[in-house]
Amino acid sequence: MRAAQGVGLSPKYALIGAAGLTAVALIATLVTGHRAEHMAQAVGDAVASQFGSVGFKLNSVRVQGASPMATADILKAAGVYKDQPLLGLDLEALRQRVEAVGWVKQASVVRLLPDTLVLKVEERRQLAVWQHGGRSVVIDDHGQVIPEAESAKFPTLPLIVGEGANEYAAAILPAVAAQPRLMERLEALVRVDNRRWDLRLKDGSLVQLPAVDEEAALIQLQQLDQKSRILELGFERIDLRDPSVVAVRPRDGALPGQLVANGV
């Protein structure tokens, strides 16, 4: 009604006009039978146009819950434009278009009269960069690729490599992240034969994890590091695949491997 007053139209007459158009739509529905749907749509468009002419036009779109990168893709997918009749928008179709964007987990759309549209979204959490098949993509916490996300713009995300890595990353990453000394040295998690992980460190060291109970193996590594500061000293390989024995190969290949009993 404020919009109607803003263009010099009495709220009373605005309501009378809307009521008249609605009555026409009801009569058309009763009389025309199979044509009712089309007639109602036409009258609905006329109502939206009439309200648009008195100020109910789209002037502002607010995107809530999305990062700046995601917001740009959401607005593009929404496909709305300035001065579009606000009451003529199909909110359900608009919601579906927004949810088709890779960034978006779910969305809701709200009209705020007289001139604002609110797109409230829950953004999919970016979990890691997955390198596979000669390309790098960003995945969410369910292992699904986010097509619009450019991996180069996410340098702080952990790198996972290999077939199946996307499916199992959510299970291993929290255990690795719980060890800051290991995490700060980590270059990539490599999925081996789609059954277990190798951890490649930035200095070239390799940590081989077992196919099951990876968290226990990581605790073994943490205990070893607390006693010998092995992550600082460097090594060629630590084999944690056997839970009863930790096998450490020093970086100097001429030295024999050192076997460290579990818990020592």
C-alpha positions as CSV (number, residue, x, y, z in Angstrom):
1,M,0.0,0.0,0.0
2,R,2.9,2.3,0.7
3,A,4.1,1.7,-2.9
4,A,0.6,2.6,-4.2
5,Q,0.7,5.8,-2.2
6,G,4.1,6.6,-3.5
7,V,2.8,6.9,-7.1
8,G,-0.3,8.8,-6.1
9,L,-2.8,5.9,-6.1
10,S,-5.1,5.5,-3.2
11,P,-4.7,2.2,-1.2
12,K,-8.5,1.8,-1.4
13,Y,-8.5,1.9,-5.2
14,A,-5.5,-0.4,-5.4
15,L,-7.3,-3.0,-3.3
16,I,-10.5,-2.6,-5.3
17,G,-8.6,-3.2,-8.5
18,A,-6.9,-6.3,-7.2
19,A,-10.2,-7.6,-5.9
20,G,-11.8,-7.0,-9.3
21,L,-9.1,-8.9,-11.1
22,T,-9.3,-11.8,-8.7
23,A,-13.1,-12.0,-9.2
24,V,-12.5,-12.1,-13.0
25,A,-10.1,-15.0,-12.4
26,L,-12.6,-16.9,-10.3
27,I,-15.4,-16.5,-12.9
28,A,-13.1,-17.6,-15.7
29,T,-12.2,-20.7,-13.7
30,L,-15.8,-21.6,-13.3
31,V,-16.9,-20.9,-16.8
32,T,-14.1,-21.9,-19.1
33,G,-13.4,-25.4,-17.8
34,H,-10.3,-26.8,-19.6
35,R,-9.1,-23.2,-20.3
36,A,-9.3,-22.2,-16.7
37,E,-5.6,-22.8,-16.0
38,H,-4.5,-20.6,-18.9
39,M,-7.1,-17.9,-18.1
40,A,-6.1,-17.9,-14.4
41,Q,-2.4,-17.6,-15.4
42,A,-3.2,-14.7,-17.7
43,V,-5.2,-12.9,-15.0
44,G,-2.4,-13.6,-12.5
45,D,0.0,-12.0,-14.9
46,A,-2.3,-9.0,-15.2
47,V,-2.5,-8.7,-11.4
48,A,1.3,-8.8,-11.1
49,S,1.6,-6.2,-13.9
50,Q,-1.0,-3.9,-12.2
51,F,0.8,-4.1,-8.8
52,G,4.1,-3.6,-10.6
53,S,2.7,-0.4,-12.1
54,V,2.0,1.0,-8.7
55,G,5.4,0.2,-7.2
56,F,5.6,-3.5,-6.5
57,K,8.7,-4.0,-8.7
58,L,12.0,-5.8,-7.9
59,N,14.6,-3.3,-6.7
60,S,16.8,-5.3,-4.4
61,V,18.0,-9.0,-4.1
62,R,19.6,-10.1,-0.8
63,V,21.5,-13.4,-0.7
64,Q,22.0,-14.7,2.8
65,G,24.3,-17.5,3.9
66,A,26.5,-17.6,0.8
67,S,30.2,-16.7,0.3
68,P,31.0,-13.9,-2.2
69,M,32.1,-16.5,-4.8
70,A,28.9,-18.4,-4.4
71,T,26.7,-15.3,-4.4
72,A,27.8,-14.3,-8.0
73,D,26.7,-17.8,-9.3
74,I,23.5,-17.7,-7.3
75,L,22.4,-14.4,-8.7
76,K,23.2,-15.5,-12.2
77,A,21.1,-18.7,-11.8
78,A,18.2,-16.8,-10.2
79,G,17.7,-14.9,-13.5
80,V,15.8,-12.0,-12.0
81,Y,16.1,-8.4,-13.1
82,K,15.5,-4.9,-11.8
83,D,11.9,-3.6,-12.1
84,Q,10.5,-7.1,-12.7
85,P,7.0,-7.4,-11.2
86,L,7.6,-8.8,-7.8
87,L,4.2,-10.5,-7.4
88,G,4.7,-12.3,-10.8
89,L,7.7,-14.3,-9.7
90,D,7.3,-18.0,-9.4
91,L,9.1,-18.6,-6.1
92,E,9.2,-22.4,-6.4
93,A,10.8,-22.3,-9.8
94,L,13.3,-19.7,-8.5
95,R,14.2,-21.9,-5.5
96,Q,14.8,-24.8,-7.8
97,R,17.1,-22.7,-10.0
98,V,19.1,-21.6,-7.0
99,E,19.4,-25.1,-5.6
100,A,20.7,-26.3,-9.0
101,V,23.8,-24.2,-8.3
102,G,26.7,-26.4,-7.1
103,W,27.5,-24.2,-4.1
104,V,24.0,-24.6,-2.7
105,K,22.9,-27.4,-0.4
106,Q,19.4,-26.0,0.0
107,A,17.6,-22.7,-0.4
108,S,14.4,-20.7,0.4
109,V,13.0,-17.7,-1.3
110,V,11.0,-14.9,0.3
111,R,9.3,-11.8,-1.1
112,L,9.6,-8.7,1.1
113,L,7.1,-6.2,-0.3
114,P,7.2,-3.7,-1.8
115,D,10.5,-4.3,-3.7
116,T,12.9,-6.9,-2.2
117,L,13.6,-10.5,-2.8
118,V,15.5,-12.6,-0.2
119,L,17.4,-15.7,-1.3
120,K,18.4,-17.6,1.9
121,V,20.8,-20.5,1.2
122,E,22.8,-23.1,3.0
123,E,26.2,-23.4,1.3
124,R,27.9,-26.7,0.8
125,R,31.0,-26.9,2.9
126,Q,34.2,-27.0,0.9
127,L,36.2,-30.0,2.3
128,A,39.2,-30.6,0.0
129,V,40.7,-30.3,-3.4
130,W,40.6,-33.6,-5.2
131,Q,43.2,-34.3,-7.8
132,H,42.1,-37.1,-10.1
133,G,42.2,-37.9,-13.9
134,G,44.5,-35.0,-14.7
135,R,42.4,-32.3,-13.1
136,S,41.8,-30.7,-9.7
137,V,38.3,-30.0,-8.3
138,V,36.8,-28.8,-5.1
139,I,34.6,-31.3,-3.2
140,D,32.1,-30.9,-0.3
141,D,31.9,-32.9,2.9
142,H,29.9,-35.7,1.1
143,G,32.6,-36.1,-1.6
144,Q,30.5,-34.3,-4.3
145,V,32.2,-32.0,-6.7
146,I,31.3,-28.3,-6.6
147,P,31.5,-27.5,-10.3
148,E,31.6,-23.7,-10.0
149,A,34.5,-23.7,-7.4
150,E,37.9,-23.1,-8.9
151,S,40.5,-25.2,-7.0
152,A,43.2,-22.5,-7.4
153,K,41.1,-20.2,-5.3
154,F,41.2,-22.6,-2.3
155,P,44.9,-23.0,-1.5
156,T,44.2,-23.7,2.2
157,L,42.1,-26.7,1.6
158,P,43.8,-30.1,2.0
159,L,44.8,-31.9,-1.2
160,I,43.6,-35.5,-1.8
161,V,44.8,-37.6,-4.7
162,G,43.6,-40.7,-6.4
163,E,40.6,-42.8,-7.3
164,G,38.0,-42.9,-4.5
165,A,39.8,-40.3,-2.5
166,N,36.7,-38.0,-2.6
167,E,34.5,-40.8,-1.0
168,Y,36.7,-41.4,2.0
169,A,38.2,-37.9,2.6
170,A,35.5,-36.9,5.2
171,A,36.5,-39.9,7.3
172,I,40.2,-39.4,7.5
173,L,40.6,-35.6,7.4
174,P,39.3,-34.9,11.0
175,A,41.8,-37.3,12.4
176,V,44.7,-35.7,10.5
177,A,43.5,-32.2,11.4
178,A,43.5,-33.2,15.1
179,Q,47.4,-33.3,14.8
180,P,48.6,-29.7,14.1
181,R,52.3,-30.7,13.8
182,L,51.4,-33.3,11.1
183,M,48.8,-31.0,9.4
184,E,51.2,-28.1,8.9
185,R,53.7,-30.5,7.2
186,L,51.1,-32.3,5.1
187,E,51.3,-31.9,1.3
188,A,48.7,-34.4,0.2
189,L,46.7,-37.5,1.2
190,V,47.0,-40.2,-1.5
191,R,44.4,-42.9,-1.8
192,V,46.3,-46.2,-2.6
193,D,44.4,-48.9,-4.5
194,N,41.2,-47.3,-3.2
195,R,41.7,-49.1,0.1
196,R,44.1,-47.1,2.3
197,W,46.0,-43.8,2.6
198,D,49.5,-42.6,2.2
199,L,50.4,-39.2,3.7
200,R,52.9,-37.2,1.7
201,L,54.7,-34.5,3.6
202,K,56.2,-31.3,2.2
203,D,59.8,-32.5,2.8
204,G,59.2,-35.6,0.7
205,S,58.6,-38.0,3.7
206,L,55.9,-40.7,3.4
207,V,53.6,-42.1,6.1
208,Q,51.8,-45.3,5.2
209,L,48.5,-45.8,7.0
210,P,46.7,-49.2,7.4
211,A,43.4,-50.0,5.6
212,V,41.5,-50.0,8.8
213,D,41.7,-48.1,12.1
214,E,43.6,-45.1,10.7
215,E,43.0,-43.0,13.7
216,A,44.9,-45.5,16.0
217,A,47.8,-45.4,13.5
218,L,47.9,-41.6,13.6
219,I,48.0,-41.7,17.4
220,Q,51.0,-44.0,17.1
221,L,52.7,-41.5,14.9
222,Q,51.9,-38.7,17.3
223,Q,53.4,-40.7,20.2
224,L,56.5,-41.3,18.2
225,D,56.8,-37.7,17.3
226,Q,56.4,-36.6,20.9
227,K,59.3,-38.8,22.0
228,S,61.7,-38.3,19.1
229,R,60.5,-35.2,17.2
230,I,60.6,-37.3,14.1
231,L,58.5,-34.9,12.0
232,E,61.2,-32.3,12.5
233,L,64.1,-34.7,12.0
234,G,62.8,-36.1,8.7
235,F,62.6,-39.6,7.3
236,E,62.0,-41.4,4.1
237,R,59.1,-43.5,5.2
238,I,57.2,-44.6,8.3
239,D,55.2,-47.7,7.8
240,L,52.2,-47.9,10.1
241,R,50.3,-50.7,8.3
242,D,51.1,-53.2,11.0
243,P,49.6,-52.1,14.3
244,S,52.1,-54.1,16.3
245,V,55.2,-52.6,14.8
246,V,56.1,-49.1,13.5
247,A,58.8,-49.4,10.8
248,V,60.9,-46.2,10.2
249,R,63.2,-45.8,7.2
250,P,65.7,-42.9,7.7
251,R,66.1,-40.5,4.9
252,D,69.7,-41.7,4.2
253,G,68.9,-44.8,2.1
254,A,72.3,-46.4,3.1
255,L,71.1,-46.8,6.7
256,P,69.1,-49.9,7.5
257,G,65.4,-49.5,8.5
258,Q,64.8,-49.1,12.2
259,L,62.0,-51.1,13.8
260,V,60.3,-49.4,16.7
261,A,58.1,-51.5,18.9
262,N,54.5,-50.4,19.4
263,G,54.3,-47.9,22.3
264,V,58.1,-47.3,22.6
